[in-house]
């Protein structure tokens, strides 16, 4: 299995951040803004309210956030990076964030979706899938889910990115190369690239098919093979290695009543 990597490639050019103006969305906004600035890309902050207005007071303040990050002094050349970055706030006419996102993307394609998630389980997951999952499933974009609590990899006070340790579960039925490529390209988000990527193979006792990995000066690869429940092993190892992010390739199983568990990605997200 060959993985072609071009270090000149940017991981993303345009980022769509959907917000419900909650505290959880504020954490996701921090990640979306930090990513867009570091790749000199385009960031759209989209809120579905059901009406449009010129009053942006409820939206997260980009200027205030950037002022705090500049004062912290953790990002070299921040002013120049901001000048190269395009940031737009959009208040959609639809109340449904799924419909609003799809309509916006029809006219303005994006590379990445950044959204908050609280994780859902039990009865709440039986009767209603999360908005974050539905957004990812419907838009089919590379998606970054930022948890409402727990670890993230962007410090909201300083803008510092600490994306160092990445866990990448390998599913024999899914091509791992897209996730591997996204993982190594994450180096573009760091001031001093240094990645440690752990490939996790969960098997039923048989021998795992080990994916070939590129030799990169800023990337160290670990390979771990375990047996048991796939979701449990992913979550346990993520905690053990203090992973900053979990990268997964997914086919997004169709949601529906009675399909509570969904695929591995949905269960890890929950």
N, C-alpha and C positions, 0 to 999 in steps of 0.2 A: 504494500500500500504506500503510494508516494504522496507526499504533501508538498505542493509548490508554494514557496513563500517569497514574496518580493518585499524587502524592507522599506521600499519607497511608497508602498500602498498605504493609504490612510484607512483606518478601520471603519470610519463612517464619514459621510459628507453632510448629512442632514438628520436632525433629531426631532422627533415629535414627542412632546411631553404633555400628557393629559392630566388635568388637575380638577379636583373638586373643592379646592381652596381649603382643604383640611390640613391638620398638622402632619399627617402621614404623607400627603402630597408635597408638603414643604421639603421633606427629606428626599423625595424623588426629584423635585426641582433642583436641589443642590447637585445631584448626580448628573442630571441632564445638562445643566449649565456648565459644570466642570468639564464634561466630555466635549461639548460643543466648542468651548474656548480652547481647549488643548489641541483640537484638530482644525481650528479656524473654520468651523463649519457653520451650518444654518440651524438655528433652534427656533421651533415654534411651540409656544405655550398655549394650549387649547383648553377652553372651558365651555362646557355645554350648559347654558343657563335657560334657554328658551326665548331669549330676546337679545338684542344687540344694543350696545351703548358705548359712549366714549369715555365712560368713567372706569378707569382701570385700578381704582383704589383697592379692590379686593384681591387683585392678582399679586403674586409674590413680586417684591420690588427688586428688579435686576440691579438697578443703580445702587441701592442700599447694600445688597449682598456683595457686589463687586467692591464697594468701598471697604467693607469689612475684610475681604480677602486681600485687598491691596495693603491695608494697614498691617495685616498679619505677616506680609512679606514672604509667603511660602511659594509663590509662583513667579518664576523669572519672566520678565518681559510681559507682564499682565496687560499693560495699556496697549501694547502693539497687538497682542493676541485678540483683545476685545475689538480693536479697530478692524481686524480681519474677519470677525465673526458677525453674522447677521442674526438678530434676535427679534422675533415678531410675537405679539400677543393677539390671539384670536378668540372672540366670544361668539360662539356658534348660536344659530337660531334654534337648533334642536335641543330638547331637554335630554334626549338619550345620547350618552357619550359615544356609544357604538356607532350610531347613525351619523353623528357629528364628525367622528374621526374618518369614517369611510367617505363621506362627502368631501371633506377637506383633502384627503389623500387622492381622490380622483383628479383634483386640479394641481395638487402640490405633493408629488411623491416624496417619500422619506425613506431613509435607510434603517432607522432604529426607532423603536417605541420605548419610552421610559415612563413607567407608571408605578404607583404605589400599590401595595397589597397588604391586607391584614391576615391572610391565610384563613381558610374556612374549613370546618370539619363538622361531623355529626349531622344533625337535622338541617342546619342552615345550608350545608353543602348539598343535601338531598334535594331540597326544594328550589334552590337558586344558586347557580354557579357564580363565581366572583366576576365583577366587572373587568378586573385585570385579565383573567383568563379569556373572557369573551372578546376583549379587545385584541389580544394576541391571536386568537383563533380566527377572528374575522378579518383582521388586517394582514395576517401572514407576514408580519415584519419581524426581524430580529428584535427580541424584546428583553428589556432589562426590568425585572421586578424588584423593587426596593421595599423591603419589609418595613412595616410601621414601627417595629421595635426590633432590637437586636443589632447585629453588625451590618454596617454599610461600608463602602470604601472611599467615601468622600466626607471630609469634616466640614460640616455646615458653617462653622465659625471661621475657618481658615482657608477652605477650598483645597486643602491638601488631599491628594489621592494616594491611598495606601493599598492599591491593588497589586499585591505581591504573590499571594498564595491562591492558586486556582485549583479547584477540584473538577475533574472532567470524567464523569461516568461513561463507560464504553458499553454500548448495547450491541450485541452481535447482529441484531436485525436492522440496525440503523447505521448509516455511514458516519463515522465520528469525525471525518476530516473537516466539514464545515465548522464544527465547534472547536476543533483544534486550531484551525486557521484564525478564528475569531480570538481565541485565547492568546496566541502569540502576537497578534496585532494589538493586543491590549497594551503592549509596551509603549505605544504612542501616547498613552494617557499619563505616563510617568516622566518625571524630570530626569531621573537616573534609572533607566530600565534594568530591572532585575526580577525575573519571574521564576517561580517554582510551581510547575504544573504537575499534578498528581493524576495519573490515569487509573481509574478504578474499574476492575473487571469483577463482576459478581457472577459466579458460575454455580452450577449444581454439582460441583466436584470434578468436572472435566477440565481439560486444559484450555485456557483462554487463548484467543487469537490476539497476539500483541501487535498493536499498530506501530508502524514505523514512524519515527519522529525526526524532525529536522534538527540538525546541529546548529545551534545559535549561541553566540557568545553571552547573551544576556538571559538565557533560559536553561533551567535545570529541570529534567524530567524524572519523575518517580513513577514506578509501576507497582500497583497493589492488586493482589488477587484475593478475593474473599468468597465465602459461600453464605447462603441464607437469604433472607428477605432483601430484595434489591433496594427498596426505599429506606428500610432501617439501616442498611449498610452505608448508603449514601449520606444519610443524616448523621450517623455516628462518626464516620470518617471526617466529614466536614467540621464537626465539632472537635475531633481529636487534633486535626492539623491547623485548626483555627483559620479555615478557608475564608478568604475575603469575598469570593464569589464561586458559584457553581455554574459551569457552562455545560449545556445539554443540547443535543440535536433532538428534535421532536417532530412527530407527524400530527400532533394535536388530534386526539380521538374526538369524534363528534359527541357533543354534550347531549344529554337527554334524560328523562325521568327513568330511574332505575339503574343508571350508570353512575353511581356515586363515586366509585373509585377512579374511573378514567384511566389514563395512561400513567406511566411512571412520572413524567414531568408534572402532571396535574397533582399527583399525590405528594411529590416533594414540595411543590408550591404550597399546598394546603398545610 
